[in-house]
């Protein structure tokens, strides 16, 4: 009985890739801003993303794929962040459906999360990250995106 269990475990470990944190992109497909399942704005064209970047003082954009397990587990984390930080604009894009976006932003791995402030990329995270890490980065993004007031002498 123990032998069968050990055989199953070795077969499973041999079939899994060595690094499941990063998933390299393979296939891609077609190109609307649509409200996603979790409330994240779904971006489909480069113009939509550029408009969002220019109009948002703070933006967090996630690039993912439907077949990616890490992307599926990251989506609830981004949804939780969106509820915690209503001042930050959150968006997502599927790299398989919108190849033009992944090409423009040089997305090589999924999931990839961009933290943007006033039109510039501040941080790019490739691979899955925990809520705690993304929460710290969102706090930093928010604190740096609000203009500081000059004190009168």
N, C-alpha and C positions, 0 to 999 in steps of 0.2 A: 504494500500500500504506500509506504513512504517513497519507494523507488519511482512509482508512477507520478507522484506529486513532484518529485525532484526533476523528472524528465519533462513534465509540463512547464515547470519554472524555467528550465534552461532553454526550452524551445521558445518561450515567450521572450526571454531576454535577448536571444540571438536575433529574433525577427524585428525588434525595435531599433530605431536609429540611435547612434551613440549620443547625439545631441538633439533633444527634442525642444530645447529652448528657442532655437531659430529654425524657421522653415523657409527654405529658399523658394522663390517664386518659380513656377513652371508655366502654367497655361494662363491665357488672358482672353477677354471678350469685348462687349458693347457698351455705349453710353446710356435724370431730372432733378431744385433742392426739395427733397421729400423728408417728411418726419419719419424717422426710423422707429423700429419696434420699441426701443427703450427711451424714446424721446430725443435721441441724438439726431441732429440734422444730417441727412444723407446727401452727400455731394456727388454730382455726376459729371460735371465739366470743369475744366480749368478756369473758365470765366467765373463760375459760381464760387469756387474756392478763392480766387483772387479778390472778388468782391467782398467775401466774408472776411478775408485777411485785412483788407483796407478799412472796413467799417468796424471791426472789433478791436478794442484796446487789448484784450486778452483772449486768446483762442487756443483750444486744445483739439487737435484733429488726429483721429485714429485711422490708420490704413490696415485693412484686414481682408480675409478671404473666407468664403462660406465653408470650405473644406478644412480649414485650419482649426484644430482643437484649442490651441493657445488663444486664438482670436476669440473663440466662443466664450472662453473663461474670462477674457479681459473685458468683454462687453458689459457685464453687470458691474464691474469695477468702475468703468467710465460712467455708467448710469448713476451709480452711487455718488461719484464725484460731482456729476452735473447737479444733483439735488443739493449737495453740500455747498456748491459755489455757483449760485445763480448769476453772479456778476461776470462769470467767464462763459464765453460762447463755446459750445461743444459741437463737434461735427465728426462724421465718419465717412469713409469711402471704401468701397469694395474694389480691390485691385484687379480682380478677374473681370468684373463688369465694366470698369472704367480704366482701361490701360493708359489713356492719355494722362491721367492724374499721376499714376505710378511712374510713368516715364518722366514727367515734368519735375517731380520731386525726388527722383532717383531712389525709389523704394526697391531695396534688394531683398529684404526679409519681411515676413509678417509674423506677428503684428508689429507695426511701427507707429509710435505716437509722437507727434510734433507739438511742442509748446511754443506758441508764437505771441510776440508782444509788439504792438504797433507796426505790424507788417514784416517783422523779422523773426526768423527762427532762433529761439533762445536755447532750446534743448531738443534733441532727437533721441528717443529711446527705441532700440530695436530689440524685439523679443518681449516676453511676458514680464510684467512687473507687478508687485503687490500693491494693494490699496495704500499702505503706509508710505511707500516710496512715491507714488503718484500724488498722494495728498500733500507731502512735503514740497514737491515741485510745483503743485498748483498754488499753495500758499505763497511760495517765493514769486511765482509768476504774477499773482494778484498784488502782492506788496510792491513789486517793482513797476507794475503797469499803472498804478495810480500816481498822478503827478504830485510831487511834494510841494508844499506851500512855503514860500519865503516868509520868514518872520520879520516883522518891522522892528527896526532898532529904536 
